[in-house]
Amino acid sequence: MIIEQELTNLGLTKEESKVYLSILELGGSFVSAIARRAGVNRSTCYHTLDNLVKKGLVSSYQKGKVLHFTAEDPNRFMQMAEERVEKTKDLIPQLISLSNTLAFKPKIRFYEGIEGIKSIFEDILTTKEEVLGYTSIKDVGKLIPDYFKRYCHKKVKNGIKTRYITPATEEGVDMIDEYYPKKYDPNLLEVLMVNPKEFNFQNEIAIYGNKVAIISLNPDELIGLIIESKTFSDSMKSFFDLAWLGATAFVAR
């Protein structure tokens, strides 16, 4: 019976649904008649009726020496649903608070393929903070040339400052000129180029906000991940600043 199944979806047990519908169909009656109509035994019916009374769906009254039961307004189901929604609203903040107090759990998301790599770059564009990175501009430009140009333009448009440490190559220098807008605030981009023989980066590591993205720039290994962890990103920022200072001794001339 479809309506019986719908009542179970609203939180009633199978027996409660049967008994409730029987009371509606009978217009209210005594236990024996309700039990026969619902197809349940008398003792089960008593127990079920007691539960329905507690839920506010059924009420009882004395008729002579016999106890009768009648169904309350079906709109009571709507009231019950609204009560559950309000209780849920009160519970959610408590659950979130409890979750935040549990042991530290960094979030790690994995990506594959060109589209996955682009998704990581799109996430970088959402930051409001400076982006720090180790990369090979030449390899990024070769891997996703059209997208990388749009990415660079979006970064400038969003006012995102970037500091890169990258191997020094003529192609890399040319790509900066090609992919960045012709006129942009020079304060938005600082690139420190190091000797490619000593520092041949094959991945991009981008540190932004409380996230660290690691992207393979090898076309045969199109994978990447984003680690969301404030402690990890703070440590990586410190390592980058140390590398930035130390790399001045290795700047390609």
Secondary structure as the mmCIF struct_conf table of DSSP 4:
data_model
#
loop_
_struct_conf.conf_type_id
_struct_conf.id
_struct_conf.beg_label_comp_id
_struct_conf.beg_label_asym_id
_struct_conf.beg_label_seq_id
_struct_conf.end_label_comp_id
_struct_conf.end_label_asym_id
_struct_conf.end_label_seq_id
HELX_RH_AL_P HELX_RH_AL_P1 ILE A 2 ASN A 9
TURN_TY1_P TURN_TY1_P1 LEU A 10 GLY A 11
HELX_RH_AL_P HELX_RH_AL_P2 LYS A 14 LEU A 26
TURN_TY1_P TURN_TY1_P2 GLY A 27 GLY A 27
BEND BEND1 GLY A 28 GLY A 28
STRN STRN1 SER A 29 PHE A 30
HELX_RH_AL_P HELX_RH_AL_P3 VAL A 31 ALA A 38
TURN_TY1_P TURN_TY1_P3 GLY A 39 GLY A 39
HELX_RH_AL_P HELX_RH_AL_P4 ARG A 42 LYS A 54
TURN_TY1_P TURN_TY1_P4 LYS A 55 GLY A 56
BEND BEND2 LEU A 57 LEU A 57
STRN STRN2 VAL A 58 LYS A 63
TURN_TY1_P TURN_TY1_P5 GLY A 64 LYS A 65
STRN STRN3 VAL A 66 ALA A 71
HELX_LH_PP_P HELX_LH_PP_P1 GLU A 72 ASP A 73
TURN_TY1_P TURN_TY1_P6 PRO A 74 ASN A 75
HELX_RH_AL_P HELX_RH_AL_P5 ARG A 76 THR A 101
BEND BEND3 LEU A 102 ALA A 103
STRN STRN4 LYS A 107 GLU A 112
HELX_RH_AL_P HELX_RH_AL_P6 GLY A 113 ILE A 124
TURN_TY1_P TURN_TY1_P7 LEU A 125 THR A 126
BEND BEND4 LYS A 128 GLU A 129
STRN STRN5 VAL A 131 TYR A 134
HELX_RH_AL_P HELX_RH_AL_P7 ILE A 137 LEU A 143
BEND BEND5 ILE A 144 ILE A 144
HELX_RH_AL_P HELX_RH_AL_P8 PRO A 145 LYS A 157
TURN_TY1_P TURN_TY1_P8 ASN A 158 GLY A 159
STRN STRN6 THR A 162 PRO A 167
HELX_RH_AL_P HELX_RH_AL_P9 GLU A 170 TYR A 179
BEND BEND6 TYR A 180 TYR A 180
BEND BEND7 LYS A 182 LYS A 183
HELX_RH_3T_P HELX_RH_3T_P1 PRO A 186 LEU A 188
STRN STRN7 LEU A 189 VAL A 194
TURN_TY1_P TURN_TY1_P9 PRO A 196 GLU A 198
STRN STRN8 ASN A 203 TYR A 208
TURN_TY1_P TURN_TY1_P10 GLY A 209 ASN A 210
STRN STRN9 LYS A 211 SER A 216
TURN_TY1_P TURN_TY1_P11 PRO A 219 ASP A 220
STRN STRN10 ILE A 223 GLU A 228
HELX_RH_AL_P HELX_RH_AL_P10 LYS A 230 ALA A 247
TURN_TY1_P TURN_TY1_P12 THR A 248 ALA A 249
BEND BEND8 PHE A 250 PHE A 250
STRN STRN11 VAL A 251 VAL A 251
#
